[in-house]
Amino acid sequence: MSSATSRQPPAAAMDICDLAPPYVRAIAPYQPGKPIAELARELGLEEAGIIKLASNENPLGVSPLARRAIEAAITGLARYPDGNGFDLKRALSRRHGVAQECVVLGNGSNDVLEMAARAFLTPGLEAIYSQHAFAVYPLAVQAVGATGVEVPAKDYGHDLAAMRRAVTARTRLVFVANPNNPTGTLARPREIEAFLSDLPGDWRMNSNPTASAG
Ligand SMILES: Cc1ncc(COP(=O)(O)O)c(C=O)c1O
C-alpha cells in the first residue's frame, strides 16, 4: 500500500441498516411478555409471588413426557435435525386425521405466521386482520413490504362480515386470532366456517378452520 493511499481519510461510516428496505426499517420490534425475574427486579417483588398471565407458558412446569423426550434427543444434538420434521408430521397427521402435507411446522406459531407472509405476500398484495388482534400480524405483513388492512373491531372482537367485505383481488391472507389475543374474544366454529365458505371460490379449497392463521 502506498503512503498516499494510507493517508486518505476514512470513508464516512456506513450504517448497515440503511441497506435494508424502508418497510423493514420502519418495523417496531415485537414486545414479548416480560420475564418474571425482570418484573421482580423492577418492582422489588419476590419472584415466587408473581403469577404471569401474559404468555403461552405452562405455569405447571415442564411435562415429564417432554422432559423425557428432550433427554432422549440429547445424544443426537451433534447432527442437524430433520428440518422437515417427518416423524412429528406423521404423528400429528395421524392424531388429527389430516394428510401429512397439510401439517406445517414452525418454531412456535409466530414462525408459521411469518412463513405464511413470506410465502404469499409481496409489495402490492394485502393481508387482512382485525383491530386489536395479535400484534405479530401487522409486523409479519410489514416485514415483506405488503399492505396490512386493519378492519375495525366489533365489541373488541373480529367483525367477520366487515373482514369479508375487505377482501379484494389483492388479498392473499386473512388472519383470524381465535380466541383473540389480547382481547380474549371468541368466534364460534360455525361463524368461522360461515366466514370461510363465504370467501371467493379459490379460497374455499382451504376452508379447513385450521388454515386460519393464528
Ligand atoms: C393469537 C396468537 N397467535 C400466535 C401466537 C404465538 O405463539 P407461539 O409462537 O408461542 O406459538 C400468540 C402468542 O401469544 C398468539 O396469541
Ligand as a Chemical Component Dictionary entry (heavy atoms), coordinates in Angstrom:
data_LIG
# 
_chem_comp.id                   LIG 
_chem_comp.type                 NON-POLYMER 
_chem_comp.pdbx_formal_charge   0 
_chem_comp.three_letter_code    LIG 
# 
loop_
_chem_comp_atom.comp_id 
_chem_comp_atom.atom_id 
_chem_comp_atom.alt_atom_id 
_chem_comp_atom.type_symbol 
_chem_comp_atom.charge 
_chem_comp_atom.model_Cartn_x 
_chem_comp_atom.model_Cartn_y 
_chem_comp_atom.model_Cartn_z 
_chem_comp_atom.pdbx_ordinal 
LIG C1 C1 C 0 -53.069 -15.376 18.509 1  
LIG C2 C2 C 0 -51.655 -15.804 18.691 2  
LIG N1 N1 N 0 -51.015 -16.392 17.659 3  
LIG C3 C3 C 0 -49.737 -16.769 17.790 4  
LIG C4 C4 C 0 -49.015 -16.581 18.976 5  
LIG C5 C5 C 0 -47.585 -17.009 19.035 6  
LIG O1 O1 O 0 -47.437 -18.072 19.854 7  
LIG P1 P1 P 0 -46.181 -19.058 19.825 8  
LIG O2 O2 O 0 -45.163 -18.516 18.862 9  
LIG O3 O3 O 0 -45.728 -19.115 21.234 10 
LIG O4 O4 O 0 -46.714 -20.383 19.353 11 
LIG C6 C6 C 0 -49.654 -15.986 20.060 12 
LIG C7 C7 C 0 -48.913 -15.772 21.301 13 
LIG O5 O5 O 0 -49.384 -15.224 22.264 14 
LIG C8 C8 C 0 -50.999 -15.591 19.915 15 
LIG O6 O6 O 0 -51.648 -15.020 20.923 16 
# 
loop_
_chem_comp_bond.comp_id 
_chem_comp_bond.atom_id_1 
_chem_comp_bond.atom_id_2 
_chem_comp_bond.value_order 
_chem_comp_bond.pdbx_ordinal 
LIG C1 C2 SING 1  
LIG C2 N1 SING 2  
LIG C2 C8 DOUB 3  
LIG N1 C3 DOUB 4  
LIG C3 C4 SING 5  
LIG C4 C5 SING 6  
LIG C4 C6 DOUB 7  
LIG C5 O1 SING 8  
LIG O1 P1 SING 9  
LIG P1 O2 DOUB 10 
LIG P1 O3 SING 11 
LIG P1 O4 SING 12 
LIG C6 C7 SING 13 
LIG C6 C8 SING 14 
LIG C7 O5 DOUB 15 
LIG C8 O6 SING 16 
# 
